[in-house]
Amino acid sequence: MNRPIRMALTKGRLEKDTVGLLEKMGFDCTAVHEKGRKLILPVPDGNLEVVLAKANDVITYVEHGVCDMGVVGKDTIMEMKGKFFELVDLGFGRCKFALASKKGYDFYSGYGIKTIATKYPNVARSFFEKKGMDTEIIKIEGSVELAPLLELADGIVDIVETGTTLKENGLEVIEDVAPVSARLIANTVSLKMRHAEIDRLIKLIEENL
Amino acid sequence: MKNYDLITPEGTKDYLFGECIVRRNIEDSLMALFKSCGYSEIITPGLEFYDVFNLNSRYFPQEDLYKLTDSKGRLLVMRPDTTMPIARVVATRLRDAILPLKLCYGQTVYRTEAALKGRSDEIVQAGIELIGSQMKMADLEVVSTAVEALRSTGMEFSLEIGHIGIFKELVGRLEVSDRVKENIRKLIETKNFPALNDLLDSLGTSHITNALKKLPALFGGDEVFEKAEELMPDENIKRILDELRELYTDTAEICGGEGNITVDLGLVNKTDYYTGFIIKGYLQGHGEEVLSGGRYDKLISEFGYDIPAVGFAVNVNAVAKVIEKYGVIPAMPRPDAIVFAAEGCEVAAIKAARELREQGLIVENALFDDIESVRAYAMDNKIPKVVVIDGEEDREVIE
């Protein structure tokens, strides 16, 4: 059962940086660039296989050990939790979780329960739990910024990169919740059972950050 | 109204035929192994009072338990673990028993796992508890039995040894709140180097923080001890390290190259529960440990009987999954013969079948009106022999 080390990469926002890192490490990523519709992509010179998946699925695959390693944002890790090793802060994909609401709105005033719209209910819940604040959390799938504008919510907890989207919609950051960046994660058993191979990869990654 | 009469609850499933054979085989061989080492089986109730699992040293989050109430309104749980019920039994009915006690069990435990994660809420655990001995030999017996348990699966395995004392001693020397200690533990457990470094840097630089930073990286083989030796600030911790090294070297020698024996000083799960060495067992092809255990000298004292203990449990369902995927699945036992009764010969047929069974054969009664259907059925089910009882002499048909 000696398949290559399988690494799950998050599609989209982190994909370019991750592939760039692999190339910098000296891996030939032609198959990844010309992926077409294939889902498991060989990296020929590295005893390495790349799987492209949605962020949440990266964690699921790594937790189950069907992928040995993964690259995923801290945002997804904070929301999903789960059992894996979080080995390296890769430094790219940097942004933050923040609480935002309409410009000029005094969020912490009054005793009424605040309504929060978010794509990340667990992150929002634990943020307000730490403050001892009861809130009503509403899960939104698309542009969370809409919720306060439509007056569904008093505020949002969301990822903020540059803040442009917030500004354009008349919203502003009230408080930072947590910094976010891409992380290298590994399955707890793979790291032990294939220690030498994974260790070599981690060293190579750290050298090329 | 929505009816749930055709499905099983989330996290449970029916086990059919081959799945049962694989699972029972594992259970049987583990229990046979434990019994051959002098362990006696105990069975504890599937329902226990919630209080049994709500201890200082071992805390099950409420949301992980299946709860119900008894007729007096008291809170019950479906047993989420067997070690604590055993501790309860030892501290009560077995209080006057001769020590050491060697107990084994194979039973189902229930925990609510997150939905839609492919995990099971109902798993069979088979394990041992060795109670009342603090000897080095007790540790070695349990660890080597764990190795035997992994070996009996026939799959490629790895056993990992750690020691909670190293972490406890180190973190005990930091003057920080329990919450910070728990944060450090979590970060070591998840080998989260970046966050661990940040947190420890904020506490200043010392031998202690330096050693804690390295702890999660200290896993692998013999070389780990060399590296760890230099990091440990004093004799107390070095003594624990030496103890662990001895256990590791002895276990490796007992295995003689079979399986992979490793060490991880970053094994820091369930810190309040374990007091000494910790083990985890892995099978190639399964993403989580299939065996876990260690020394827990303070647990039973919470039931009012201060006595040391050590043990481990195997997740039988996880082992079964690996064997079903990569191993050799034992063949289904098939009937050796089928007995067909001609009209009026039913009693004679039942008797004939019973005689054949007494010879050790698996024998079915035919439940068809005519011999042709019996033949077809025997053919489909690969039953080699059809015995026809028609009041005259036995006729045997070989298919």
Boltz contact constraints between the chains, C-beta under 6 A:
constraints:
  - contact:
      token1: [A, 1]
      token2: [B, 284]
      max_distance: 6.0
  - contact:
      token1: [A, 64]
      token2: [B, 287]
      max_distance: 6.0
  - contact:
      token1: [A, 65]
      token2: [B, 287]
      max_distance: 6.0
  - contact:
      token1: [A, 85]
      token2: [B, 190]
      max_distance: 6.0
  - contact:
      token1: [A, 85]
      token2: [B, 191]
      max_distance: 6.0
  - contact:
      token1: [A, 86]
      token2: [B, 190]
      max_distance: 6.0
  - contact:
      token1: [A, 86]
      token2: [B, 192]
      max_distance: 6.0
  - contact:
      token1: [A, 87]
      token2: [B, 191]
      max_distance: 6.0
  - contact:
      token1: [A, 89]
      token2: [B, 194]
      max_distance: 6.0
  - contact:
      token1: [A, 187]
      token2: [B, 287]
      max_distance: 6.0
  - contact:
      token1: [A, 189]
      token2: [B, 282]
      max_distance: 6.0
  - contact:
      token1: [A, 189]
      token2: [B, 287]
      max_distance: 6.0
  - contact:
      token1: [A, 193]
      token2: [B, 158]
      max_distance: 6.0
  - contact:
      token1: [A, 193]
      token2: [B, 282]
      max_distance: 6.0
